Structures are given as structure tokens and as C-alpha cells.
Amino acid sequence: MQKKKILSRERYSLPDGAWLKTPQAAEALNISRVTLLNQKKEGKFLSGYHFIRLGDKETSPLLWNIPNCRERQAQFEPPQFIQEPS
């Protein structure tokens, strides 16, 4: 009799807190969806900690960890405004 190989699968745990899809996350973070995605593109958020992708495609939906994103937002530099000469 041949023994079956049992594959073990590592278990991953996600950080605690609310996980929302992009439109709802942007609203919860008080920014636009475009701003949220731009900040992700700029590398301000880490995959697996601030967001996860629900599939393996680039266009797969994202889920965002709201408490971790808020914590990260608090570290952002405030926008710099240039004063025009009077």
C-alpha cells in the first residue's frame, strides 16, 4: 500500500482590524480612491500589512487594513505650499 503525501500549508495571519475594499477604505480614510491608489503606487503602504490583493492578477481587488493605514497616514509629511510673491 502506497502512503499518501500530505502537503502542509503554512498559515498566514492578517493584522487585526477592519479590512475594507478600496472605495470604502478611501472613504474611511477621508481621501479619494485615486489618492489611495497613488499612495500605494508611491510605496507608502506595504503589501500584507496595509493592504492585500484578493487574487494573483494586477487588477484583482484590494482589501485595506484601516487601522494600519491610519497609523501610516499619521507619519506622512504635511503638504508644502508655495507662496506666490505679492
Secondary structure by P-SEA (a helix, b strand, c coil): cbbbbbbbbbbbbccccccccaaaaaaaacccaaaaaaaaaaccccccccccccccccccbbbbbaaaaaaaaaacccbbbbbccc
